[in-house]
Amino acid sequence: MKSRRKKLTQAQKRISELDSIFKRIYEDDISGAISHERFMKLSAEYELEQKELCAQVSEWEKSVDNHEQDKNNFRQFIEIIRKYVGIKELTPTIVNELVKKIVVHAPDKSSGKRKQKIDIIFNFVGDINPLENYQSKTK
């Protein structure tokens, strides 16, 4: 993430530099210091570079924001988990603090035995299903 943030800062700086460069070449075109054809070529190149940088900056900002959100969610989850280390009984308070929702699916009787899938969506971390991993290893 450090390198992503550094690239993001550099790209934002380059975008503002391109604005300044574009202003200068526009003034040079108006004053006749460069030909209009040269101005058109340079401006097209700079505009393309700036457009690509803007797209990258947008993508990187989303990535950094998602990373920060995930980090905050993880911290909050860890704080809650630390409170309940070694619990002997599951209370409604604990469930409400740890679990966002529980989804109970319709039963499946296709194999001759009744099976029912249950999804537990935890606060801050989403769907973690350790039983699914356990069941696939035991088969």
C-alpha positions in Angstrom: 0.0 0.0 0.0 2.9 2.3 0.6 4.1 2.0 -3.0 0.5 2.5 -4.2 0.1 5.7 -2.1 3.4 6.9 -3.4 2.4 6.2 -7.1 -0.9 7.9 -6.4 0.8 11.1 -5.1 3.2 11.1 -8.0 0.4 10.7 -10.5 -1.6 13.5 -9.0 1.5 15.7 -9.1 2.0 14.8 -12.8 -1.6 15.7 -13.6 -1.2 19.2 -12.2 2.2 19.5 -14.0 0.4 18.6 -17.3 -2.1 21.3 -16.7 0.7 23.9 -16.3 2.5 22.5 -19.4 -0.7 22.7 -21.4 -1.2 26.3 -20.4 2.4 27.2 -21.5 2.2 25.5 -24.9 -1.2 27.2 -25.4 0.4 30.6 -24.7 3.3 29.7 -27.0 0.8 28.8 -29.7 -1.1 32.1 -29.3 2.2 34.1 -29.3 3.5 32.3 -32.3 6.5 30.8 -30.4 5.5 27.3 -31.8 3.5 26.4 -34.8 -0.2 25.5 -34.5 0.6 22.0 -35.8 3.2 21.4 -33.1 0.7 22.7 -30.5 -1.9 20.3 -31.7 0.5 17.3 -31.6 1.8 18.2 -28.1 -1.6 19.0 -26.7 -3.0 15.6 -28.0 0.0 13.7 -26.3 -0.4 15.6 -23.0 -4.2 15.1 -23.0 -3.8 11.4 -23.6 -1.3 11.1 -20.8 -3.5 13.1 -18.4 -6.5 11.0 -19.3 -4.6 7.8 -18.6 -3.3 9.2 -15.3 -6.7 10.3 -14.2 -8.1 6.7 -14.8 -5.2 5.2 -12.9 -5.6 7.7 -10.0 -9.3 6.9 -9.7 -8.5 3.2 -9.6 -5.7 3.6 -7.1 -7.8 5.9 -4.8 -10.5 3.2 -4.7 -7.9 0.5 -3.9 -6.4 2.6 -1.1 -9.8 3.5 0.3 -10.9 -0.2 0.2 -7.6 -1.2 1.9 -8.1 1.5 4.6 -11.7 0.3 5.2 -10.7 -3.3 5.4 -8.0 -2.4 7.9 -10.4 -0.4 10.1 -13.0 -3.2 9.9 -10.3 -5.7 10.9 -9.2 -3.6 13.9 -12.8 -3.2 15.1 -13.4 -6.9 14.8 -10.2 -7.7 16.7 -11.3 -5.3 19.5 -14.6 -7.1 19.8 -13.0 -10.6 19.7 -10.6 -9.7 22.4 -13.5 -8.9 24.8 -14.8 -12.4 24.3 -11.7 -14.6 24.6 -12.6 -17.7 26.6 -16.3 -17.3 26.8 -18.2 -20.2 28.1 -21.7 -19.3 27.0 -23.0 -17.6 23.9 -25.4 -14.8 24.9 -27.6 -12.6 22.7 -25.3 -9.6 23.4 -22.3 -11.4 22.1 -24.1 -12.7 19.0 -25.4 -9.2 18.3 -22.0 -7.7 18.6 -20.2 -10.3 16.5 -22.8 -11.3 13.9 -24.3 -9.1 11.2 -26.8 -11.6 10.0 -27.5 -15.4 9.7 -29.0 -16.8 6.5 -30.7 -20.1 6.8 -31.2 -21.8 3.3 -33.9 -24.2 2.3 -33.2 -27.8 3.3 -31.7 -30.2 0.6 -32.9 -33.8 0.6 -31.4 -34.8 -2.8 -28.8 -37.1 -1.2 -31.4 -39.0 0.9 -30.3 -37.1 4.0 -31.6 -33.7 5.1 -28.9 -31.0 4.8 -29.4 -27.4 5.4 -26.8 -24.7 4.6 -26.4 -21.8 7.1 -24.4 -18.7 6.2 -23.1 -16.6 9.1 -22.1 -13.0 8.1 -19.9 -11.5 10.7 -19.7 -7.7 11.5 -16.7 -6.1 9.9 -15.3 -9.2 8.1 -18.2 -10.6 6.1 -18.8 -14.3 5.4 -16.3 -16.7 7.0 -17.3 -20.3 6.9 -14.7 -22.5 8.6 -17.2 -25.5 8.6 -17.2 -25.5 4.8 -13.4 -25.9 4.7 -13.7 -28.6 7.4 -16.4 -30.5 5.6 -14.4 -30.5 2.3 -11.3 -32.0 4.1 -13.3 -34.7 5.8 -14.9 -36.1 2.6 
